[in-house]
Amino acid sequence: MSANGFQIIWAVCRKGMGKGMDKEALLKKWLEEEEAAHIHGWDFSHISGKYEEEHDLPWNYREVVGQYLRPEMKLLDIDTGGGEFLLSLGHPYGNLAATENYGPNVALCSKKLVPLGIEFRQADGNGELPFGSGSFDMVINRHGNFNPDEICRVMKPGGIFITEQVGAENDRELVGLLLGEMPELPFPDQYLTIAKSAFEERGCSAIKAEEAYRPIKFWDVGALVWFARIIEWEFPDFSVKNCLGNLYRAQEILEREGVIQGSIHRFLLVAQKAL
């Protein structure tokens, strides 16, 4: 940013914002968080302790997977990120496979998963899966893209599909707070009823189907800046420069109420392919 650009921002900062705020220090901090907004895998440890979400969902994704998973099962994780969750399952490596399509994560998976003997392929979860029909006893997907036709194809008869998804209405209060207006839903079909129907239409039965709206809390506006830059599809055109006035309003809310709060939208679906 040019020196002139900074001068303009400083001028905005000095106009009528919260009396207790060190505006220049906050702006510097927020710009640093914006610059730091890069991740490998799906690792939010950068803002650990500064925000909270998903701690009170009515289900536990790991426990749900563990309820059905057996050591002899062949398991596919679609949109695995950096393979963090997949590796945490402690499942035999020879019975694991994964896909990922985001470039930095593809490189990370090639480095982490392939040397362990895990079958890894670059693929978009929305598209064709590069595996033979009837290859897997279980397919899992957490917060990633999925194609019901392809999932049903690669599962064995009686195979289990487990997904936890981010719903269409996720983070909408926070989006409105930072952007000042509400853009269209980025994924308007992300509802449990739609996903459940898609698998039932393909001959699968829904074993478990739950949907929930729960709080997301921030105790630091800088963490919210980082979060909004990472999840750019929910916060289109967000930047510190573009949304500075709204960021100061967020800071005022934080100083007045001690927390900035919105809501997350999640759903869980467990579907079984017919025998």
KEKOL-910904 format. One record per residue (C-alpha): residue number from 1; residue in three letters; x, y, z. Coordinates in steps of 0.05 Angstrom, whole numbers, plus 32768, in hexadecimal, padded with zeros to 4 digits. Layout:
N
@fivo=NUM	roro=ala	x=X	y=Y	z=Z
...
//
This chain:
275
@fivo=1	roro=met	x=8000	y=8000	z=8000
@fivo=2	roro=ser	x=801A	y=8046	z=7FEF
@fivo=3	roro=ala	x=8029	y=807B	z=8023
@fivo=4	roro=asn	x=7FEE	y=80A3	z=8009
@fivo=5	roro=gly	x=7FC1	y=8066	z=8012
@fivo=6	roro=phe	x=7FD7	y=8060	z=805B
@fivo=7	roro=gln	x=7FC9	y=80AA	z=8066
@fivo=8	roro=ile	x=7F82	y=80A1	z=804C
@fivo=9	roro=ile	x=7F76	y=8066	z=807A
@fivo=10	roro=trp	x=7F93	y=808B	z=80B7
@fivo=11	roro=ala	x=7F63	y=80C4	z=80A9
@fivo=12	roro=val	x=7F28	y=8094	z=80A9
@fivo=13	roro=cys	x=7F41	y=8075	z=80EA
@fivo=14	roro=arg	x=7F40	y=80B7	z=810F
@fivo=15	roro=lys	x=7EF7	y=80C6	z=80FF
@fivo=16	roro=gly	x=7EC6	y=80B6	z=8136
@fivo=17	roro=met	x=7EDC	y=806F	z=8148
@fivo=18	roro=gly	x=7EDD	y=8051	z=818D
@fivo=19	roro=lys	x=7EFD	y=807E	z=81C1
@fivo=20	roro=gly	x=7F24	y=8045	z=81E1
@fivo=21	roro=met	x=7F44	y=802D	z=81A1
@fivo=22	roro=asp	x=7F8B	y=8039	z=818C
@fivo=23	roro=lys	x=7F77	y=803F	z=8144
@fivo=24	roro=glu	x=7FBC	y=803F	z=8125
@fivo=25	roro=ala	x=7FD2	y=8001	z=814C
@fivo=26	roro=leu	x=7F92	y=7FDD	z=8139
@fivo=27	roro=leu	x=7F9A	y=7FED	z=80F0
@fivo=28	roro=lys	x=7FE2	y=7FD5	z=80F1
@fivo=29	roro=lys	x=7FCC	y=7F94	z=8112
@fivo=30	roro=trp	x=7F94	y=7F88	z=80E1
@fivo=31	roro=leu	x=7FC0	y=7F94	z=80A5
@fivo=32	roro=glu	x=7FF2	y=7F62	z=80C2
@fivo=33	roro=glu	x=7FBA	y=7F2E	z=80CB
@fivo=34	roro=glu	x=7FA3	y=7F3A	z=8084
@fivo=35	roro=glu	x=7FEA	y=7F2E	z=806A
@fivo=36	roro=ala	x=7FF0	y=7EEF	z=8095
@fivo=37	roro=ala	x=7FB0	y=7ED0	z=8079
@fivo=38	roro=his	x=7FCE	y=7E93	z=8057
@fivo=39	roro=ile	x=7FC6	y=7E4A	z=806E
@fivo=40	roro=his	x=7FDE	y=7E05	z=805C
@fivo=41	roro=gly	x=7FAC	y=7DCD	z=8063
@fivo=42	roro=trp	x=7F72	y=7DE8	z=808C
@fivo=43	roro=asp	x=7F97	y=7E01	z=80C9
@fivo=44	roro=phe	x=7F77	y=7E39	z=80F2
@fivo=45	roro=ser	x=7FAA	y=7E36	z=812A
@fivo=46	roro=his	x=7FC0	y=7E7D	z=8119
@fivo=47	roro=ile	x=7F81	y=7E97	z=813B
@fivo=48	roro=ser	x=7F7C	y=7E62	z=8171
@fivo=49	roro=gly	x=7F63	y=7E81	z=81B2
@fivo=50	roro=lys	x=7F48	y=7EBE	z=818E
@fivo=51	roro=tyr	x=7F0A	y=7E9D	z=8172
@fivo=52	roro=glu	x=7EDD	y=7E61	z=817D
@fivo=53	roro=glu	x=7EAE	y=7E38	z=8152
@fivo=54	roro=glu	x=7E94	y=7DF1	z=814C
@fivo=55	roro=his	x=7EA0	y=7DE0	z=8195
@fivo=56	roro=asp	x=7E56	y=7DD4	z=81A3
@fivo=57	roro=leu	x=7E3C	y=7DB0	z=8165
@fivo=58	roro=pro	x=7E09	y=7D79	z=8176
@fivo=59	roro=trp	x=7E37	y=7D46	z=8156
@fivo=60	roro=asn	x=7E82	y=7D37	z=8155
@fivo=61	roro=tyr	x=7E9A	y=7D29	z=810E
@fivo=62	roro=arg	x=7ED6	y=7D00	z=8126
@fivo=63	roro=glu	x=7EA9	y=7CD5	z=8152
@fivo=64	roro=val	x=7E77	y=7CCB	z=811A
@fivo=65	roro=val	x=7EAE	y=7CB3	z=80EB
@fivo=66	roro=gly	x=7ECA	y=7C86	z=8121
@fivo=67	roro=gln	x=7E85	y=7C68	z=812E
@fivo=68	roro=tyr	x=7E85	y=7C48	z=80E8
@fivo=69	roro=leu	x=7ECF	y=7C41	z=80D7
@fivo=70	roro=arg	x=7EF2	y=7BFD	z=80DE
@fivo=71	roro=pro	x=7F3C	y=7BEE	z=80D2
@fivo=72	roro=glu	x=7F2F	y=7BC3	z=8095
@fivo=73	roro=met	x=7F06	y=7BF8	z=8072
@fivo=74	roro=lys	x=7F20	y=7C1E	z=8035
@fivo=75	roro=leu	x=7F15	y=7C68	z=8044
@fivo=76	roro=leu	x=7F15	y=7CA4	z=8015
@fivo=77	roro=asp	x=7F19	y=7CEB	z=802F
@fivo=78	roro=ile	x=7F02	y=7D1E	z=7FFA
@fivo=79	roro=asp	x=7F1E	y=7D65	z=7FFF
@fivo=80	roro=thr	x=7F4D	y=7D4E	z=8036
@fivo=81	roro=gly	x=7F6F	y=7D92	z=803E
@fivo=82	roro=gly	x=7FB5	y=7D82	z=8057
@fivo=83	roro=gly	x=7FA0	y=7D3C	z=806E
@fivo=84	roro=glu	x=7F9D	y=7D53	z=80B7
@fivo=85	roro=phe	x=7F5C	y=7D31	z=80CA
@fivo=86	roro=leu	x=7F6A	y=7CF4	z=80A0
@fivo=87	roro=leu	x=7FAC	y=7CE6	z=80C3
@fivo=88	roro=ser	x=7F8D	y=7CF3	z=8107
@fivo=89	roro=leu	x=7F5E	y=7CB7	z=80FE
@fivo=90	roro=gly	x=7F98	y=7C86	z=8107
@fivo=91	roro=his	x=7F7C	y=7C5A	z=80D0
@fivo=92	roro=pro	x=7FAC	y=7C2A	z=80AB
@fivo=93	roro=tyr	x=7FCF	y=7C53	z=8076
@fivo=94	roro=gly	x=7FC6	y=7C1C	z=8042
@fivo=95	roro=asn	x=7F7B	y=7C23	z=8048
@fivo=96	roro=leu	x=7F7A	y=7C6E	z=803F
@fivo=97	roro=ala	x=7F70	y=7C9A	z=8002
@fivo=98	roro=ala	x=7F66	y=7CE5	z=7FFB
@fivo=99	roro=thr	x=7F58	y=7D1B	z=7FC8
@fivo=100	roro=glu	x=7F66	y=7D66	z=7FC8
@fivo=101	roro=asn	x=7F66	y=7D9B	z=7F92
@fivo=102	roro=tyr	x=7F80	y=7DDB	z=7FB3
@fivo=103	roro=gly	x=7FC8	y=7DE4	z=7F9A
@fivo=104	roro=pro	x=7FED	y=7DF2	z=7FDB
@fivo=105	roro=asn	x=7FC8	y=7DB8	z=7FFD
@fivo=106	roro=val	x=7FD6	y=7D89	z=7FC2
@fivo=107	roro=ala	x=8021	y=7D96	z=7FCD
@fivo=108	roro=leu	x=8019	y=7D8C	z=8018
@fivo=109	roro=cys	x=7FF3	y=7D4A	z=800F
@fivo=110	roro=ser	x=8027	y=7D30	z=7FDD
@fivo=111	roro=lys	x=805C	y=7D3E	z=8010
@fivo=112	roro=lys	x=8037	y=7D23	z=804D
@fivo=113	roro=leu	x=8009	y=7CEB	z=8036
@fivo=114	roro=val	x=802A	y=7CC9	z=7FFB
@fivo=115	roro=pro	x=806A	y=7CB4	z=8021
@fivo=116	roro=leu	x=803D	y=7C92	z=8054
@fivo=117	roro=gly	x=801E	y=7C66	z=801E
@fivo=118	roro=ile	x=7FDC	y=7C8C	z=801C
@fivo=119	roro=glu	x=7FBE	y=7C8E	z=7FD6
@fivo=120	roro=phe	x=7FB8	y=7CD8	z=7FC5
@fivo=121	roro=arg	x=7F9B	y=7CF7	z=7F86
@fivo=122	roro=gln	x=7F90	y=7D3E	z=7F72
@fivo=123	roro=ala	x=7F46	y=7D47	z=7F62
@fivo=124	roro=asp	x=7F0D	y=7D78	z=7F6A
@fivo=125	roro=gly	x=7ED8	y=7D5D	z=7F99
@fivo=126	roro=asn	x=7EA2	y=7D77	z=7F6A
@fivo=127	roro=gly	x=7EBC	y=7D4F	z=7F2F
@fivo=128	roro=glu	x=7ED0	y=7D09	z=7F1D
@fivo=129	roro=leu	x=7EF4	y=7CE1	z=7F52
@fivo=130	roro=pro	x=7F33	y=7CBE	z=7F37
@fivo=131	roro=phe	x=7F22	y=7C7A	z=7F56
@fivo=132	roro=gly	x=7EFF	y=7C3B	z=7F3D
@fivo=133	roro=ser	x=7EB7	y=7C2C	z=7F4A
@fivo=134	roro=gly	x=7EA9	y=7C08	z=7F8C
@fivo=135	roro=ser	x=7EEE	y=7C19	z=7FA9
@fivo=136	roro=phe	x=7EDC	y=7C31	z=7FEE
@fivo=137	roro=asp	x=7EB7	y=7C1A	z=802C
@fivo=138	roro=met	x=7EB3	y=7C62	z=8046
@fivo=139	roro=val	x=7EB9	y=7CA7	z=8028
@fivo=140	roro=ile	x=7EBF	y=7CE4	z=8055
@fivo=141	roro=asn	x=7EBE	y=7D2E	z=8047
@fivo=142	roro=arg	x=7EC1	y=7D67	z=8078
@fivo=143	roro=his	x=7EB2	y=7DAD	z=805F
@fivo=144	roro=gly	x=7EC6	y=7D9B	z=8017
@fivo=145	roro=asn	x=7EA6	y=7D94	z=7FD3
@fivo=146	roro=phe	x=7E84	y=7D52	z=7FC2
@fivo=147	roro=asn	x=7E61	y=7D32	z=7F87
@fivo=148	roro=pro	x=7E2A	y=7D01	z=7F9B
@fivo=149	roro=asp	x=7E2E	y=7CDB	z=7F59
@fivo=150	roro=glu	x=7E79	y=7CCF	z=7F61
@fivo=151	roro=ile	x=7E75	y=7CBE	z=7FAA
@fivo=152	roro=cys	x=7E3F	y=7C8A	z=7F9D
@fivo=153	roro=arg	x=7E69	y=7C6E	z=7F64
@fivo=154	roro=val	x=7EA9	y=7C64	z=7F8B
@fivo=155	roro=met	x=7E87	y=7C47	z=7FC9
@fivo=156	roro=lys	x=7E7E	y=7BFC	z=7FD0
@fivo=157	roro=pro	x=7E37	y=7BE2	z=7FDB
@fivo=158	roro=gly	x=7E26	y=7BF2	z=8024
@fivo=159	roro=gly	x=7E5C	y=7C28	z=8025
@fivo=160	roro=ile	x=7E56	y=7C64	z=8054
@fivo=161	roro=phe	x=7E5C	y=7CAD	z=8041
@fivo=162	roro=ile	x=7E67	y=7CDE	z=807A
@fivo=163	roro=thr	x=7E69	y=7D29	z=8071
@fivo=164	roro=glu	x=7E68	y=7D66	z=809D
@fivo=165	roro=gln	x=7E59	y=7DA4	z=8073
@fivo=166	roro=val	x=7E5A	y=7DEF	z=807B
@fivo=167	roro=gly	x=7E13	y=7E06	z=806E
@fivo=168	roro=ala	x=7DFB	y=7E3C	z=8040
@fivo=169	roro=glu	x=7DED	y=7E6E	z=8078
@fivo=170	roro=asn	x=7E32	y=7E69	z=8099
@fivo=171	roro=asp	x=7E50	y=7EA8	z=80B9
@fivo=172	roro=arg	x=7E1B	y=7ED6	z=809B
@fivo=173	roro=glu	x=7E19	y=7F07	z=80D6
@fivo=174	roro=leu	x=7E65	y=7F0F	z=80D2
@fivo=175	roro=val	x=7E62	y=7F19	z=8087
@fivo=176	roro=gly	x=7E2F	y=7F51	z=8090
@fivo=177	roro=leu	x=7E58	y=7F70	z=80C8
@fivo=178	roro=leu	x=7E99	y=7F74	z=809F
@fivo=179	roro=leu	x=7E7D	y=7F82	z=805A
@fivo=180	roro=gly	x=7E44	y=7FAF	z=806E
@fivo=181	roro=glu	x=7E15	y=7F8B	z=803F
@fivo=182	roro=met	x=7E01	y=7F44	z=8032
@fivo=183	roro=pro	x=7E1C	y=7F23	z=7FF3
@fivo=184	roro=glu	x=7DF8	y=7EE8	z=7FD4
@fivo=185	roro=leu	x=7E02	y=7EA4	z=7FF5
@fivo=186	roro=pro	x=7E42	y=7E86	z=7FD8
@fivo=187	roro=phe	x=7E26	y=7E3F	z=7FDB
@fivo=188	roro=pro	x=7DD9	y=7E44	z=7FDB
@fivo=189	roro=asp	x=7DCE	y=7DF9	z=7FD6
@fivo=190	roro=gln	x=7DF3	y=7DE9	z=8016
@fivo=191	roro=tyr	x=7DB9	y=7DCF	z=803F
@fivo=192	roro=leu	x=7DAF	y=7D8B	z=805F
@fivo=193	roro=thr	x=7D6D	y=7D7E	z=803B
@fivo=194	roro=ile	x=7D8D	y=7D88	z=7FF7
@fivo=195	roro=ala	x=7DCA	y=7D5B	z=8007
@fivo=196	roro=lys	x=7D9F	y=7D25	z=8026
@fivo=197	roro=ser	x=7D70	y=7D23	z=7FEA
@fivo=198	roro=ala	x=7DAA	y=7D1F	z=7FBA
@fivo=199	roro=phe	x=7DC2	y=7CDD	z=7FDA
@fivo=200	roro=glu	x=7D7D	y=7CC0	z=7FE4
@fivo=201	roro=glu	x=7D6F	y=7CCC	z=7F9A
@fivo=202	roro=arg	x=7DAD	y=7CA0	z=7F8B
@fivo=203	roro=gly	x=7D95	y=7C66	z=7FB5
@fivo=204	roro=cys	x=7DB8	y=7C77	z=7FF7
@fivo=205	roro=ser	x=7D96	y=7C79	z=803A
@fivo=206	roro=ala	x=7DA3	y=7CB0	z=806C
@fivo=207	roro=ile	x=7DBB	y=7C91	z=80AE
@fivo=208	roro=lys	x=7DC7	y=7CD4	z=80D0
@fivo=209	roro=ala	x=7DB2	y=7D1A	z=80BB
@fivo=210	roro=glu	x=7DBB	y=7D57	z=80E9
@fivo=211	roro=glu	x=7DBF	y=7DA2	z=80DE
@fivo=212	roro=ala	x=7DD5	y=7DD8	z=8110
@fivo=213	roro=tyr	x=7DE0	y=7E22	z=8118
@fivo=214	roro=arg	x=7E12	y=7E33	z=814F
@fivo=215	roro=pro	x=7E39	y=7E71	z=8166
@fivo=216	roro=ile	x=7E7C	y=7E87	z=814B
@fivo=217	roro=lys	x=7EA1	y=7EB7	z=8179
@fivo=218	roro=phe	x=7EDC	y=7EE5	z=8170
@fivo=219	roro=trp	x=7F03	y=7F08	z=81A7
@fivo=220	roro=asp	x=7F32	y=7F2C	z=8177
@fivo=221	roro=val	x=7F21	y=7F54	z=8139
@fivo=222	roro=gly	x=7F65	y=7F43	z=811B
@fivo=223	roro=ala	x=7F51	y=7EF9	z=811E
@fivo=224	roro=leu	x=7F11	y=7F0B	z=80FA
@fivo=225	roro=val	x=7F3A	y=7F2F	z=80C4
@fivo=226	roro=trp	x=7F64	y=7EF0	z=80BA
@fivo=227	roro=phe	x=7F26	y=7EC4	z=80B9
@fivo=228	roro=ala	x=7F02	y=7EEE	z=8085
@fivo=229	roro=arg	x=7F3F	y=7EEF	z=8057
@fivo=230	roro=ile	x=7F46	y=7EA3	z=805C
@fivo=231	roro=ile	x=7EFD	y=7E96	z=804E
@fivo=232	roro=glu	x=7EFA	y=7EC5	z=8013
@fivo=233	roro=trp	x=7EBE	y=7EA4	z=7FF3
@fivo=234	roro=glu	x=7E93	y=7EB9	z=802E
@fivo=235	roro=phe	x=7EB1	y=7EFF	z=8033
@fivo=236	roro=pro	x=7EB9	y=7F15	z=7FEA
@fivo=237	roro=asp	x=7EE3	y=7F53	z=7FDE
@fivo=238	roro=phe	x=7EF4	y=7F59	z=8028
@fivo=239	roro=ser	x=7F33	y=7F7E	z=803A
@fivo=240	roro=val	x=7F49	y=7FAA	z=8073
@fivo=241	roro=lys	x=7F4B	y=7FE6	z=8044
@fivo=242	roro=asn	x=7F06	y=7FD9	z=8027
@fivo=243	roro=cys	x=7EE4	y=7FCA	z=8069
@fivo=244	roro=leu	x=7F09	y=7FF6	z=809A
@fivo=245	roro=gly	x=7ECC	y=801A	z=80B6
@fivo=246	roro=asn	x=7EA9	y=7FD8	z=80C2
@fivo=247	roro=leu	x=7EE6	y=7FBC	z=80E4
@fivo=248	roro=tyr	x=7EE5	y=7FF6	z=8115
@fivo=249	roro=arg	x=7E9C	y=7FEA	z=8122
@fivo=250	roro=ala	x=7EAE	y=7FA1	z=8130
@fivo=251	roro=gln	x=7EE4	y=7FBA	z=8161
@fivo=252	roro=glu	x=7EB0	y=7FE5	z=8184
@fivo=253	roro=ile	x=7E82	y=7FA8	z=818B
@fivo=254	roro=leu	x=7EBC	y=7F80	z=81A8
@fivo=255	roro=glu	x=7ECE	y=7FB7	z=81DA
@fivo=256	roro=arg	x=7E85	y=7FC0	z=81EF
@fivo=257	roro=glu	x=7E6F	y=7F77	z=81F2
@fivo=258	roro=gly	x=7EB0	y=7F51	z=81FA
@fivo=259	roro=val	x=7EA3	y=7F24	z=81BE
@fivo=260	roro=ile	x=7E8F	y=7F27	z=8174
@fivo=261	roro=gln	x=7E5D	y=7EF0	z=8166
@fivo=262	roro=gly	x=7E3C	y=7ED2	z=8129
@fivo=263	roro=ser	x=7E21	y=7E8D	z=8118
@fivo=264	roro=ile	x=7E3B	y=7E51	z=80F1
@fivo=265	roro=his	x=7E0F	y=7E23	z=80C8
@fivo=266	roro=arg	x=7E23	y=7DD9	z=80C6
@fivo=267	roro=phe	x=7E03	y=7D97	z=80B2
@fivo=268	roro=leu	x=7E16	y=7D4F	z=80B9
@fivo=269	roro=leu	x=7E01	y=7D17	z=808A
@fivo=270	roro=val	x=7E10	y=7CCD	z=808F
@fivo=271	roro=ala	x=7DF6	y=7CA6	z=8052
@fivo=272	roro=gln	x=7DFC	y=7C5C	z=8042
@fivo=273	roro=lys	x=7DFD	y=7C3F	z=7FFC
@fivo=274	roro=ala	x=7DCC	y=7C07	z=7FEF
@fivo=275	roro=leu	x=7DE7	y=7BC0	z=7FF1
//
